Amino acid sequence: MSSLAKQLTQPLNETTKRDLMPELKRRRKMVLQNRLVILTTITVLIVWAWHGTGFSLSFIYTGAANMTAFIFTELLPPDFSAAGRYIQPALQTLYMSFVGMIFAVVFSLVLGFMAAKNTSFHPVLAFSSRALIAFLRAIPAIIWGMTLVVAFGIGSLAGTLALGLSGIGVLGKAFADVLEEIDSAQVEAVKATGASWFQTMGQGVWPQFKTGFVAWSLYKMDLNIREAAVLGLIGAGGIGYTLQGNINLFQYKQASVGIIMIFVLILSVEFTTAKIREKLL
């Protein structure tokens, strides 16, 4: 405790109060200066970003009017006669999302254990695993998709691999962080019994890690549905590919059916994963 704090906890006489007033004023002035610096910095960043993006409230007003006109004249009502051609692409999106999630979970589980400092075999291995995870996370799924479409051609294989590779970057970091936050006392207690590394992981680490593992894995499934729909726009298969075809042909009423199906698909997957999470945790 500082000398000033000690003095403040004791009964103060008039002389002591007069002696402390300059210090209190100095600290109050310092706090105000710090707040002013932070507020000025935030204001400068907002103005800079506003100018850099060409943001304009008038554009929002005119854009909202144009968007409203487009929605009610071109997009609606949906042409549900096109619903049949979206069923197979919707199922393909679901398959891509699930397989991509499994691919990401398997490799992320290995990399996560190797990247966490308290479960890795060696600090160099932990650093290397973290670096690989960071590299995979730095590249968005759509960039992976564009690269893989060139390598493997148009289709769901490129989209599935893109979801898997980008998923490793997300889940690998999440798993490593969850592992580093577990209670070390429980792990040490298992080690004290003479347990091997695998036994320690199974009895001391896994019970604490299971909740985060299940939650993050199911969350990635939710994300994959959204990303798979976007990947289809670049030819990586799924419902987005069919949607892009309708948009290119200016068949907006049919495209609105695809948008509705994506919405329904996302809600269905979120509901299903929530129920699975309740059963497993």
Secondary structure, DSSP 8 states (H G I E B T S, - for coil): --HHHHHHTS---HHHHHHHHHHHHHHHHHHHHHHHHHHHHHHHHHHHHHHHHT--HHHHHHHHHHHHHHIIIII-S--GGGTHHHHHHHHHHHHHHHHHHHHHHHHHHHHHHHHSTTT-S-HHHHHHHHHHHHHHHHS-HHHHHHHHHHHH-SSHHHHHHHHHHHHHHHHHHHHHHHHHTS-HHHHHHHHHTT--HHHHIIIIIHHHHHHHHHHHHHHHHHHHHHHHHHHGGGTSSSHHHHHHHHHHTT-HHHHHHHHHHHHHHHHHHHHHHHHHHHHH-
